[in-house]
Amino acid sequence: MNIPDIIKEAFAYDIANSEGYIERLGVKDGVEWFVLSYDEDLEIGFPILYGLKKGKLKESYGFESLDIIDSLAKN
């Protein structure tokens, strides 16, 4: 999968400090969402999501992130 550079840059710090990889979640309300995933189960708290809408970076965290993930998992 081709991950947009702006998404790679947003996750750059986390990738440099963990063994995570970027995963595309899907599209919700015109925003293409991405999350940092891990091969092992980790307790990380709320995930941070980054999304793209018309070339602009969006960020989601906290309960909003969980709502987005839940919504995309149902589709």
PDB file of N, CA, C and O in Angstrom:
ATOM      1  N   MET A   1       0.844  -1.181   0.000  1.00  0.00           N
ATOM      2  CA  MET A   1       0.000   0.000   0.000  1.00  0.00           C
ATOM      3  C   MET A   1       0.888   1.242   0.000  1.00  0.00           C
ATOM      4  O   MET A   1       1.931   1.275   0.652  1.00  0.00           O
ATOM      5  N   ASN A   2       0.468   2.237  -0.722  1.00  0.00           N
ATOM      6  CA  ASN A   2       1.207   3.483  -0.813  1.00  0.00           C
ATOM      7  C   ASN A   2       0.688   4.457   0.246  1.00  0.00           C
ATOM      8  O   ASN A   2      -0.432   4.959   0.141  1.00  0.00           O
ATOM      9  N   ILE A   3       1.502   4.718   1.254  1.00  0.00           N
ATOM     10  CA  ILE A   3       1.138   5.643   2.328  1.00  0.00           C
ATOM     11  C   ILE A   3       1.592   7.043   1.915  1.00  0.00           C
ATOM     12  O   ILE A   3       2.758   7.226   1.564  1.00  0.00           O
ATOM     13  N   PRO A   4       0.703   8.031   1.947  1.00  0.00           N
ATOM     14  CA  PRO A   4       1.104   9.398   1.585  1.00  0.00           C
ATOM     15  C   PRO A   4       2.223   9.920   2.490  1.00  0.00           C
ATOM     16  O   PRO A   4       2.265   9.615   3.682  1.00  0.00           O
ATOM     17  N   ASP A   5       3.119  10.705   1.909  1.00  0.00           N
ATOM     18  CA  ASP A   5       4.262  11.240   2.657  1.00  0.00           C
ATOM     19  C   ASP A   5       3.840  12.047   3.886  1.00  0.00           C
ATOM     20  O   ASP A   5       4.492  11.963   4.927  1.00  0.00           O
ATOM     21  N   ILE A   6       2.780  12.813   3.782  1.00  0.00           N
ATOM     22  CA  ILE A   6       2.349  13.640   4.912  1.00  0.00           C
ATOM     23  C   ILE A   6       1.936  12.762   6.104  1.00  0.00           C
ATOM     24  O   ILE A   6       2.110  13.158   7.257  1.00  0.00           O
ATOM     25  N   ILE A   7       1.393  11.577   5.826  1.00  0.00           N
ATOM     26  CA  ILE A   7       1.026  10.634   6.887  1.00  0.00           C
ATOM     27  C   ILE A   7       2.287  10.013   7.482  1.00  0.00           C
ATOM     28  O   ILE A   7       2.393   9.862   8.699  1.00  0.00           O
ATOM     29  N   LYS A   8       3.245   9.652   6.624  1.00  0.00           N
ATOM     30  CA  LYS A   8       4.520   9.110   7.114  1.00  0.00           C
ATOM     31  C   LYS A   8       5.216  10.110   8.024  1.00  0.00           C
ATOM     32  O   LYS A   8       5.768   9.734   9.059  1.00  0.00           O
ATOM     33  N   GLU A   9       5.193  11.379   7.643  1.00  0.00           N
ATOM     34  CA  GLU A   9       5.823  12.421   8.458  1.00  0.00           C
ATOM     35  C   GLU A   9       5.112  12.583   9.799  1.00  0.00           C
ATOM     36  O   GLU A   9       5.759  12.797  10.824  1.00  0.00           O
ATOM     37  N   ALA A  10       3.801  12.482   9.796  1.00  0.00           N
ATOM     38  CA  ALA A  10       3.038  12.631  11.042  1.00  0.00           C
ATOM     39  C   ALA A  10       3.377  11.512  12.026  1.00  0.00           C
ATOM     40  O   ALA A  10       3.429  11.748  13.233  1.00  0.00           O
ATOM     41  N   PHE A  11       3.604  10.312  11.531  1.00  0.00           N
ATOM     42  CA  PHE A  11       3.916   9.165  12.382  1.00  0.00           C
ATOM     43  C   PHE A  11       5.422   8.951  12.569  1.00  0.00           C
ATOM     44  O   PHE A  11       5.817   8.000  13.244  1.00  0.00           O
ATOM     45  N   ALA A  12       6.260   9.795  12.000  1.00  0.00           N
ATOM     46  CA  ALA A  12       7.711   9.571  11.980  1.00  0.00           C
ATOM     47  C   ALA A  12       8.309   9.361  13.367  1.00  0.00           C
ATOM     48  O   ALA A  12       9.114   8.449  13.557  1.00  0.00           O
ATOM     49  N   TYR A  13       7.935  10.179  14.327  1.00  0.00           N
ATOM     50  CA  TYR A  13       8.499  10.050  15.684  1.00  0.00           C
ATOM     51  C   TYR A  13       8.125   8.703  16.289  1.00  0.00           C
ATOM     52  O   TYR A  13       8.974   8.011  16.851  1.00  0.00           O
ATOM     53  N   ASP A  14       6.852   8.334  16.173  1.00  0.00           N
ATOM     54  CA  ASP A  14       6.391   7.073  16.753  1.00  0.00           C
ATOM     55  C   ASP A  14       7.048   5.871  16.094  1.00  0.00           C
ATOM     56  O   ASP A  14       7.400   4.908  16.775  1.00  0.00           O
ATOM     57  N   ILE A  15       7.215   5.913  14.785  1.00  0.00           N
ATOM     58  CA  ILE A  15       7.859   4.806  14.081  1.00  0.00           C
ATOM     59  C   ILE A  15       9.329   4.697  14.476  1.00  0.00           C
ATOM     60  O   ILE A  15       9.853   3.593  14.624  1.00  0.00           O
ATOM     61  N   ALA A  16       9.988   5.826  14.646  1.00  0.00           N
ATOM     62  CA  ALA A  16      11.404   5.823  15.029  1.00  0.00           C
ATOM     63  C   ALA A  16      11.611   5.264  16.435  1.00  0.00           C
ATOM     64  O   ALA A  16      12.687   4.760  16.752  1.00  0.00           O
ATOM     65  N   ASN A  17      10.583   5.354  17.274  1.00  0.00           N
ATOM     66  CA  ASN A  17      10.718   4.935  18.666  1.00  0.00           C
ATOM     67  C   ASN A  17       9.938   3.665  19.005  1.00  0.00           C
ATOM     68  O   ASN A  17       9.766   3.335  20.179  1.00  0.00           O
ATOM     69  N   SER A  18       9.475   2.967  17.999  1.00  0.00           N
ATOM     70  CA  SER A  18       8.749   1.722  18.248  1.00  0.00           C
ATOM     71  C   SER A  18       8.897   0.815  17.027  1.00  0.00           C
ATOM     72  O   SER A  18       9.524   1.183  16.034  1.00  0.00           O
ATOM     73  N   GLU A  19       8.327  -0.336  17.121  1.00  0.00           N
ATOM     74  CA  GLU A  19       8.348  -1.250  15.985  1.00  0.00           C
ATOM     75  C   GLU A  19       6.970  -1.288  15.334  1.00  0.00           C
ATOM     76  O   GLU A  19       6.465  -2.350  14.969  1.00  0.00           O
ATOM     77  N   GLY A  20       6.382  -0.123  15.199  1.00  0.00           N
ATOM     78  CA  GLY A  20       5.053  -0.029  14.614  1.00  0.00           C
ATOM     79  C   GLY A  20       5.104   0.199  13.116  1.00  0.00           C
ATOM     80  O   GLY A  20       6.155   0.487  12.542  1.00  0.00           O
ATOM     81  N   TYR A  21       3.956   0.064  12.510  1.00  0.00           N
ATOM     82  CA  TYR A  21       3.820   0.290  11.074  1.00  0.00           C
ATOM     83  C   TYR A  21       2.479   0.980  10.831  1.00  0.00           C
ATOM     84  O   TYR A  21       1.538   0.825  11.610  1.00  0.00           O
ATOM     85  N   ILE A  22       2.405   1.727   9.764  1.00  0.00           N
ATOM     86  CA  ILE A  22       1.199   2.491   9.440  1.00  0.00           C
ATOM     87  C   ILE A  22       0.212   1.585   8.706  1.00  0.00           C
ATOM     88  O   ILE A  22       0.568   0.842   7.792  1.00  0.00           O
ATOM     89  N   GLU A  23      -1.029   1.680   9.141  1.00  0.00           N
ATOM     90  CA  GLU A  23      -2.091   0.881   8.541  1.00  0.00           C
ATOM     91  C   GLU A  23      -3.252   1.795   8.144  1.00  0.00           C
ATOM     92  O   GLU A  23      -3.650   2.668   8.915  1.00  0.00           O
ATOM     93  N   ARG A  24      -3.787   1.596   6.957  1.00  0.00           N
ATOM     94  CA  ARG A  24      -4.941   2.368   6.495  1.00  0.00           C
ATOM     95  C   ARG A  24      -6.199   1.770   7.104  1.00  0.00           C
ATOM     96  O   ARG A  24      -6.433   0.565   7.009  1.00  0.00           O
ATOM     97  N   LEU A  25      -7.008   2.621   7.731  1.00  0.00           N
ATOM     98  CA  LEU A  25      -8.256   2.160   8.342  1.00  0.00           C
ATOM     99  C   LEU A  25      -9.427   2.215   7.375  1.00  0.00           C
ATOM    100  O   LEU A  25     -10.268   1.316   7.359  1.00  0.00           O
ATOM    101  N   GLY A  26      -9.482   3.257   6.580  1.00  0.00           N
ATOM    102  CA  GLY A  26     -10.599   3.433   5.663  1.00  0.00           C
ATOM    103  C   GLY A  26     -10.997   4.894   5.597  1.00  0.00           C
ATOM    104  O   GLY A  26     -10.290   5.770   6.095  1.00  0.00           O
ATOM    105  N   VAL A  27     -12.145   5.143   4.971  1.00  0.00           N
ATOM    106  CA  VAL A  27     -12.624   6.503   4.769  1.00  0.00           C
ATOM    107  C   VAL A  27     -13.910   6.718   5.551  1.00  0.00           C
ATOM    108  O   VAL A  27     -14.837   5.912   5.472  1.00  0.00           O
ATOM    109  N   LYS A  28     -13.961   7.810   6.306  1.00  0.00           N
ATOM    110  CA  LYS A  28     -15.151   8.202   7.055  1.00  0.00           C
ATOM    111  C   LYS A  28     -15.352   9.691   6.868  1.00  0.00           C
ATOM    112  O   LYS A  28     -14.450  10.484   7.136  1.00  0.00           O
ATOM    113  N   ASP A  29     -16.520  10.069   6.415  1.00  0.00           N
ATOM    114  CA  ASP A  29     -16.866  11.473   6.199  1.00  0.00           C
ATOM    115  C   ASP A  29     -15.852  12.194   5.308  1.00  0.00           C
ATOM    116  O   ASP A  29     -15.523  13.357   5.540  1.00  0.00           O
ATOM    117  N   GLY A  30     -15.370  11.496   4.299  1.00  0.00           N
ATOM    118  CA  GLY A  30     -14.447  12.100   3.342  1.00  0.00           C
ATOM    119  C   GLY A  30     -13.006  12.182   3.801  1.00  0.00           C
ATOM    120  O   GLY A  30     -12.167  12.754   3.105  1.00  0.00           O
ATOM    121  N   VAL A  31     -12.703  11.615   4.974  1.00  0.00           N
ATOM    122  CA  VAL A  31     -11.331  11.611   5.503  1.00  0.00           C
ATOM    123  C   VAL A  31     -10.795  10.188   5.425  1.00  0.00           C
ATOM    124  O   VAL A  31     -11.435   9.250   5.900  1.00  0.00           O
ATOM    125  N   GLU A  32      -9.617  10.031   4.824  1.00  0.00           N
ATOM    126  CA  GLU A  32      -8.941   8.733   4.782  1.00  0.00           C
ATOM    127  C   GLU A  32      -8.080   8.614   6.035  1.00  0.00           C
ATOM    128  O   GLU A  32      -7.130   9.378   6.208  1.00  0.00           O
ATOM    129  N   TRP A  33      -8.408   7.651   6.921  1.00  0.00           N
ATOM    130  CA  TRP A  33      -7.762   7.536   8.227  1.00  0.00           C
ATOM    131  C   TRP A  33      -6.685   6.454   8.261  1.00  0.00           C
ATOM    132  O   TRP A  33      -6.805   5.402   7.633  1.00  0.00           O
ATOM    133  N   PHE A  34      -5.608   6.759   9.033  1.00  0.00           N
ATOM    134  CA  PHE A  34      -4.483   5.841   9.225  1.00  0.00           C
ATOM    135  C   PHE A  34      -4.171   5.744  10.714  1.00  0.00           C
ATOM    136  O   PHE A  34      -4.386   6.692  11.468  1.00  0.00           O
ATOM    137  N   VAL A  35      -3.663   4.588  11.124  1.00  0.00           N
ATOM    138  CA  VAL A  35      -3.287   4.356  12.518  1.00  0.00           C
ATOM    139  C   VAL A  35      -1.936   3.649  12.538  1.00  0.00           C
ATOM    140  O   VAL A  35      -1.542   3.006  11.566  1.00  0.00           O
ATOM    141  N   LEU A  36      -1.242   3.779  13.650  1.00  0.00           N
ATOM    142  CA  LEU A  36       0.006   3.047  13.839  1.00  0.00           C
ATOM    143  C   LEU A  36      -0.338   1.724  14.515  1.00  0.00           C
ATOM    144  O   LEU A  36      -0.917   1.711  15.601  1.00  0.00           O
ATOM    145  N   SER A  37       0.017   0.616  13.874  1.00  0.00           N
ATOM    146  CA  SER A  37      -0.269  -0.715  14.398  1.00  0.00           C
ATOM    147  C   SER A  37       1.028  -1.387  14.830  1.00  0.00           C
ATOM    148  O   SER A  37       2.122  -0.987  14.432  1.00  0.00           O
ATOM    149  N   TYR A  38       0.875  -2.416  15.653  1.00  0.00           N
ATOM    150  CA  TYR A  38       2.023  -3.143  16.188  1.00  0.00           C
ATOM    151  C   TYR A  38       1.785  -4.636  16.026  1.00  0.00           C
ATOM    152  O   TYR A  38       0.644  -5.096  16.063  1.00  0.00           O
ATOM    153  N   ASP A  39       2.871  -5.400  15.846  1.00  0.00           N
ATOM    154  CA  ASP A  39       2.754  -6.853  15.731  1.00  0.00           C
ATOM    155  C   ASP A  39       2.358  -7.486  17.064  1.00  0.00           C
ATOM    156  O   ASP A  39       1.675  -8.511  17.086  1.00  0.00           O
ATOM    157  N   GLU A  40       2.782  -6.884  18.169  1.00  0.00           N
ATOM    158  CA  GLU A  40       2.486  -7.412  19.492  1.00  0.00           C
ATOM    159  C   GLU A  40       1.400  -6.575  20.154  1.00  0.00           C
ATOM    160  O   GLU A  40       1.231  -5.397  19.839  1.00  0.00           O
ATOM    161  N   ASP A  41       0.666  -7.194  21.073  1.00  0.00           N
ATOM    162  CA  ASP A  41      -0.324  -6.445  21.840  1.00  0.00           C
ATOM    163  C   ASP A  41       0.394  -5.516  22.812  1.00  0.00           C
ATOM    164  O   ASP A  41       1.246  -5.948  23.588  1.00  0.00           O
ATOM    165  N   LEU A  42       0.042  -4.245  22.758  1.00  0.00           N
ATOM    166  CA  LEU A  42       0.630  -3.247  23.641  1.00  0.00           C
ATOM    167  C   LEU A  42      -0.479  -2.443  24.290  1.00  0.00           C
ATOM    168  O   LEU A  42      -1.542  -2.242  23.702  1.00  0.00           O
ATOM    169  N   GLU A  43      -0.231  -1.992  25.484  1.00  0.00           N
ATOM    170  CA  GLU A  43      -1.158  -1.086  26.131  1.00  0.00           C
ATOM    171  C   GLU A  43      -0.645   0.325  25.889  1.00  0.00           C
ATOM    172  O   GLU A  43       0.304   0.769  26.535  1.00  0.00           O
ATOM    173  N   ILE A  44      -1.279   1.025  24.955  1.00  0.00           N
ATOM    174  CA  ILE A  44      -0.792   2.342  24.568  1.00  0.00           C
ATOM    175  C   ILE A  44      -1.770   3.456  24.909  1.00  0.00           C
ATOM    176  O   ILE A  44      -1.502   4.625  24.631  1.00  0.00           O
ATOM    177  N   GLY A  45      -2.899   3.104  25.508  1.00  0.00           N
ATOM    178  CA  GLY A  45      -3.910   4.127  25.757  1.00  0.00           C
ATOM    179  C   GLY A  45      -4.708   4.374  24.496  1.00  0.00           C
ATOM    180  O   GLY A  45      -4.913   3.460  23.697  1.00  0.00           O
ATOM    181  N   PHE A  46      -5.152   5.581  24.315  1.00  0.00           N
ATOM    182  CA  PHE A  46      -5.932   5.913  23.128  1.00  0.00           C
ATOM    183  C   PHE A  46      -5.022   6.030  21.913  1.00  0.00           C
ATOM    184  O   PHE A  46      -3.966   6.659  21.988  1.00  0.00           O
ATOM    185  N   PRO A  47      -5.418   5.438  20.808  1.00  0.00           N
ATOM    186  CA  PRO A  47      -4.594   5.572  19.595  1.00  0.00           C
ATOM    187  C   PRO A  47      -4.753   6.962  18.989  1.00  0.00           C
ATOM    188  O   PRO A  47      -5.812   7.583  19.082  1.00  0.00           O
ATOM    189  N   ILE A  48      -3.691   7.428  18.376  1.00  0.00           N
ATOM    190  CA  ILE A  48      -3.750   8.667  17.602  1.00  0.00           C
ATOM    191  C   ILE A  48      -3.944   8.279  16.147  1.00  0.00           C
ATOM    192  O   ILE A  48      -3.235   7.421  15.620  1.00  0.00           O
ATOM    193  N   LEU A  49      -4.895   8.908  15.515  1.00  0.00           N
ATOM    194  CA  LEU A  49      -5.152   8.671  14.105  1.00  0.00           C
ATOM    195  C   LEU A  49      -4.775   9.917  13.327  1.00  0.00           C
ATOM    196  O   LEU A  49      -4.958  11.038  13.800  1.00  0.00           O
ATOM    197  N   TYR A  50      -4.249   9.714  12.139  1.00  0.00           N
ATOM    198  CA  TYR A  50      -4.024  10.819  11.214  1.00  0.00           C
ATOM    199  C   TYR A  50      -4.818  10.521   9.955  1.00  0.00           C
ATOM    200  O   TYR A  50      -4.911   9.377   9.510  1.00  0.00           O
ATOM    201  N   GLY A  51      -5.381  11.568   9.399  1.00  0.00           N
ATOM    202  CA  GLY A  51      -6.190  11.406   8.211  1.00  0.00           C
ATOM    203  C   GLY A  51      -5.891  12.479   7.186  1.00  0.00           C
ATOM    204  O   GLY A  51      -5.265  13.497   7.479  1.00  0.00           O
ATOM    205  N   LEU A  52      -6.351  12.222   5.991  1.00  0.00           N
ATOM    206  CA  LEU A  52      -6.201  13.171   4.891  1.00  0.00           C
ATOM    207  C   LEU A  52      -7.562  13.486   4.302  1.00  0.00           C
ATOM    208  O   LEU A  52      -8.355  12.590   4.013  1.00  0.00           O
ATOM    209  N   LYS A  53      -7.818  14.771   4.130  1.00  0.00           N
ATOM    210  CA  LYS A  53      -9.023  15.216   3.445  1.00  0.00           C
ATOM    211  C   LYS A  53      -8.616  16.361   2.531  1.00  0.00           C
ATOM    212  O   LYS A  53      -8.219  17.431   2.992  1.00  0.00           O
ATOM    213  N   LYS A  54      -8.718  16.123   1.239  1.00  0.00           N
ATOM    214  CA  LYS A  54      -8.341  17.112   0.234  1.00  0.00           C
ATOM    215  C   LYS A  54      -6.910  17.623   0.443  1.00  0.00           C
ATOM    216  O   LYS A  54      -6.640  18.816   0.306  1.00  0.00           O
ATOM    217  N   GLY A  55      -6.001  16.700   0.777  1.00  0.00           N
ATOM    218  CA  GLY A  55      -4.598  17.041   0.953  1.00  0.00           C
ATOM    219  C   GLY A  55      -4.240  17.665   2.287  1.00  0.00           C
ATOM    220  O   GLY A  55      -3.070  17.961   2.531  1.00  0.00           O
ATOM    221  N   LYS A  56      -5.214  17.871   3.154  1.00  0.00           N
ATOM    222  CA  LYS A  56      -4.970  18.484   4.471  1.00  0.00           C
ATOM    223  C   LYS A  56      -4.922  17.391   5.539  1.00  0.00           C
ATOM    224  O   LYS A  56      -5.733  16.465   5.541  1.00  0.00           O
ATOM    225  N   LEU A  57      -3.951  17.522   6.446  1.00  0.00           N
ATOM    226  CA  LEU A  57      -3.767  16.568   7.530  1.00  0.00           C
ATOM    227  C   LEU A  57      -4.794  16.808   8.634  1.00  0.00           C
ATOM    228  O   LEU A  57      -5.010  17.942   9.063  1.00  0.00           O
ATOM    229  N   LYS A  58      -5.415  15.734   9.081  1.00  0.00           N
ATOM    230  CA  LYS A  58      -6.347  15.760  10.204  1.00  0.00           C
ATOM    231  C   LYS A  58      -5.765  14.882  11.297  1.00  0.00           C
ATOM    232  O   LYS A  58      -5.050  13.922  11.009  1.00  0.00           O
ATOM    233  N   GLU A  59      -6.066  15.206  12.560  1.00  0.00           N
ATOM    234  CA  GLU A  59      -5.601  14.419  13.687  1.00  0.00           C
ATOM    235  C   GLU A  59      -6.781  14.090  14.580  1.00  0.00           C
ATOM    236  O   GLU A  59      -7.666  14.919  14.791  1.00  0.00           O
ATOM    237  N   SER A  60      -6.785  12.881  15.099  1.00  0.00           N
ATOM    238  CA  SER A  60      -7.836  12.464  16.014  1.00  0.00           C
ATOM    239  C   SER A  60      -7.196  11.695  17.160  1.00  0.00           C
ATOM    240  O   SER A  60      -6.273  10.909  16.948  1.00  0.00           O
ATOM    241  N   TYR A  61      -7.683  11.921  18.363  1.00  0.00           N
ATOM    242  CA  TYR A  61      -7.182  11.202  19.531  1.00  0.00           C
ATOM    243  C   TYR A  61      -8.305  11.115  20.559  1.00  0.00           C
ATOM    244  O   TYR A  61      -9.350  11.750  20.414  1.00  0.00           O
ATOM    245  N   GLY A  62      -8.074  10.330  21.585  1.00  0.00           N
ATOM    246  CA  GLY A  62      -9.077  10.168  22.636  1.00  0.00           C
ATOM    247  C   GLY A  62     -10.266   9.346  22.169  1.00  0.00           C
ATOM    248  O   GLY A  62     -10.143   8.473  21.310  1.00  0.00           O
ATOM    249  N   PHE A  63     -11.418   9.646  22.755  1.00  0.00           N
ATOM    250  CA  PHE A  63     -12.623   8.892  22.429  1.00  0.00           C
ATOM    251  C   PHE A  63     -13.031   9.060  20.972  1.00  0.00           C
ATOM    252  O   PHE A  63     -13.640   8.159  20.396  1.00  0.00           O
ATOM    253  N   GLU A  64     -12.708  10.194  20.370  1.00  0.00           N
ATOM    254  CA  GLU A  64     -13.025  10.408  18.957  1.00  0.00           C
ATOM    255  C   GLU A  64     -12.351   9.344  18.093  1.00  0.00           C
ATOM    256  O   GLU A  64     -12.956   8.829  17.152  1.00  0.00           O
ATOM    257  N   SER A  65     -11.092   9.015  18.414  1.00  0.00           N
ATOM    258  CA  SER A  65     -10.379   7.976  17.664  1.00  0.00           C
ATOM    259  C   SER A  65     -11.077   6.636  17.782  1.00  0.00           C
ATOM    260  O   SER A  65     -11.217   5.908  16.799  1.00  0.00           O
ATOM    261  N   LEU A  66     -11.515   6.313  18.994  1.00  0.00           N
ATOM    262  CA  LEU A  66     -12.209   5.046  19.183  1.00  0.00           C
ATOM    263  C   LEU A  66     -13.508   5.003  18.400  1.00  0.00           C
ATOM    264  O   LEU A  66     -13.863   3.962  17.847  1.00  0.00           O
ATOM    265  N   ASP A  67     -14.222   6.119  18.345  1.00  0.00           N
ATOM    266  CA  ASP A  67     -15.466   6.190  17.564  1.00  0.00           C
ATOM    267  C   ASP A  67     -15.192   5.976  16.076  1.00  0.00           C
ATOM    268  O   ASP A  67     -15.943   5.272  15.400  1.00  0.00           O
ATOM    269  N   ILE A  68     -14.123   6.577  15.567  1.00  0.00           N
ATOM    270  CA  ILE A  68     -13.766   6.411  14.148  1.00  0.00           C
ATOM    271  C   ILE A  68     -13.417   4.953  13.863  1.00  0.00           C
ATOM    272  O   ILE A  68     -13.895   4.378  12.886  1.00  0.00           O
ATOM    273  N   ILE A  69     -12.590   4.360  14.711  1.00  0.00           N
ATOM    274  CA  ILE A  69     -12.186   2.954  14.524  1.00  0.00           C
ATOM    275  C   ILE A  69     -13.416   2.054  14.573  1.00  0.00           C
ATOM    276  O   ILE A  69     -13.565   1.163  13.737  1.00  0.00           O
ATOM    277  N   ASP A  70     -14.297   2.282  15.543  1.00  0.00           N
ATOM    278  CA  ASP A  70     -15.508   1.477  15.678  1.00  0.00           C
ATOM    279  C   ASP A  70     -16.386   1.601  14.427  1.00  0.00           C
ATOM    280  O   ASP A  70     -16.905   0.606  13.922  1.00  0.00           O
ATOM    281  N   SER A  71     -16.541   2.814  13.945  1.00  0.00           N
ATOM    282  CA  SER A  71     -17.360   3.064  12.766  1.00  0.00           C
ATOM    283  C   SER A  71     -16.791   2.361  11.535  1.00  0.00           C
ATOM    284  O   SER A  71     -17.536   1.763  10.758  1.00  0.00           O
ATOM    285  N   LEU A  72     -15.479   2.432  11.361  1.00  0.00           N
ATOM    286  CA  LEU A  72     -14.856   1.814  10.192  1.00  0.00           C
ATOM    287  C   LEU A  72     -14.832   0.294  10.309  1.00  0.00           C
ATOM    288  O   LEU A  72     -14.874  -0.402   9.295  1.00  0.00           O
ATOM    289  N   ALA A  73     -14.765  -0.228  11.522  1.00  0.00           N
ATOM    290  CA  ALA A  73     -14.765  -1.685  11.720  1.00  0.00           C
ATOM    291  C   ALA A  73     -16.121  -2.285  11.371  1.00  0.00           C
ATOM    292  O   ALA A  73     -16.203  -3.435  10.940  1.00  0.00           O
ATOM    293  N   LYS A  74     -17.184  -1.505  11.557  1.00  0.00           N
ATOM    294  CA  LYS A  74     -18.531  -1.989  11.261  1.00  0.00           C
ATOM    295  C   LYS A  74     -18.808  -2.041   9.774  1.00  0.00           C
ATOM    296  O   LYS A  74     -19.670  -2.795   9.322  1.00  0.00           O
ATOM    297  N   ASN A  75     -18.066  -1.228   9.000  1.00  0.00           N
ATOM    298  CA  ASN A  75     -18.307  -1.168   7.544  1.00  0.00           C
ATOM    299  C   ASN A  75     -17.614  -2.267   6.841  1.00  0.00           C
ATOM    300  O   ASN A  75     -17.704  -2.372   5.617  1.00  0.00           O
TER     301      ASN A  75
END
